Amino acid sequence: MTRRKIIPYNPKLKELARQLRNDSTKTEIFLWLKLKGKQMYGYDFHRQKPIDNYILDFFCYELMLGIEVDGYSHQFLEVYNKDGIKEKRMNDFGISILRFSDDQVLNDMENVLRAIEFYIFEYEKHTPNPSQEGS
C-alpha cells in the first residue's frame, strides 16, 4: 500500500481558510455546487484548502488538482504576478492548477465543467489502476 504524499501547509492559514469558506463569492458557491459531495466522477474536492503559504479555492488530493476562480482584481499586474508565483509553488508540489474567471463560471459553466472533466480523463488515462499494477 502506498502512502499519501504529505503536502505542507501553514497552520496560521487555517482560520483565514475557514473565513473564506464562510464568506465565499457567488462564483465560488456556484462552482462548489458542482464539485461538492464527490459529484465530479467520485473525486473529493475541498474548498479554501491551505497548502504551503497559500490557499487554493478548490483542491482534490487524489487528482493533485487545484482550481482557482479569479475575480476582477486578478486582471491587475501585481495580482497576476502573485498568481504566477502561487501556481509555480503548487507545481513544485506536483499540483496542477486550472484557472477560471468569474465570468466563465457564471456564464459558461458547461465549458468550465468540461475543462475539469478533460483534466480528470487525462489524469486517469496516465495513472495506472492499482488493481492492474504488476500484471
N, C-alpha and C positions, 0 to 999 in steps of 0.2 A: 504494500500500500504506500503510495507516495504522499508525502507531507505537503500541506499547503505552504506556499511561499509567504513569509511574514512581510507585510508591507508596513513600514514605519509611519507613524503619524505623531503630530504634536498634540499632546493631551490638552494643551491650553485652547485648542480649537474646538473641543467637544461642545462647550457651551454656545459658542458662536454658531456652530453647525445646527444645534438644537433651535436656536433663534431663527436661523434661516429657514429651517423646516416649518416653523410656526408662522413665518412671515413670507411664505412663498409668493412668487409673482404669479400673475394669471397664466402666463405661458408655461411656467414650471408645473403648475397644477394641471393644466391641460395635457401636457406630456405625461405627467405622473399617472394620470387616469388610464393611460395606455400601457404603462410599464409595470405598475404595481401588481402584487399578487401572482407573480410568475406568468402573466398573460403573454409575454413575448417568448413563445416557444419553450416555456418552462424555466426560463432563466430568472434568477432572483436579482432584482435591481434595488439599490438603496439610494435615498435622497440625501444630498448635502453630506457627502462622505469625506471626513478628514483623511488626507493622505500626505505624508511628509508635512510641509508647512503650507499646504493648500487645502481647499475644499472643492471637491468636484460636485457639480449639480446632481449628477446621477452616476452610479458606479455598479458594475456587475463583476464580481470577483472571478466567476467561472470563465467569463469571456475576456477578462482583463481589459474591459472596455469602460471608458469614461465618456459621458455625454455632457456637453456644455450648451446651455441656451444663453445666447448673447443678446442683451438689450441694446438700446441706443448708445450707451456710453462706450461700447466696445468698438465704435467707429473711430474714436479718437486715438491718435498715435500712441500716447502713453499707455492707455489700457490695452491696445492692440499688442504693443511690445511686451507687456506683462503677461498677456495670454500666451504669447510665443514661448516665453521663459517657462511658464507653468506647463505648457504642453511638452516641451523638451524634457522637463524633470519627470513628468509622468512616463514618457517614452523610456527614460533611464530605468524605470521600474518594470518595463515591459507592458505598460498600459497604453493602449491606442485611444485616441480621442476623436469622437465625432462632434462636430460643432455646427449648431443651427442657430439662425437668427430668430428673434421673437416673431418676426413677420412669417418666416417659414412655418413655425409651429402653429401659429394662429390661422394662417391662410392656406397652408399646403401640407396639412398633417399627413395626408396619404403618402406623399413622397418622403417625408421625414421617416415615417414608419418603414417605407420601402428601403431607405438607406440603412436603417438599423437591421432589417431583415437580411439585406445583402451582406452586411458585415457578419451576421450570425452564420449565414450559409457558407461564406468563405472561410470563416473560423472552423466550422465543423468539417469542411472539406479537407482542411490541412491539419486537423487534430485527430490522432489515432483514437479509435474507440478502445477503452481499456479492456473490454472483453475480447478484442481481436489482437491485442498485443501478444507477441511471442508465438503466433500461429503461422 
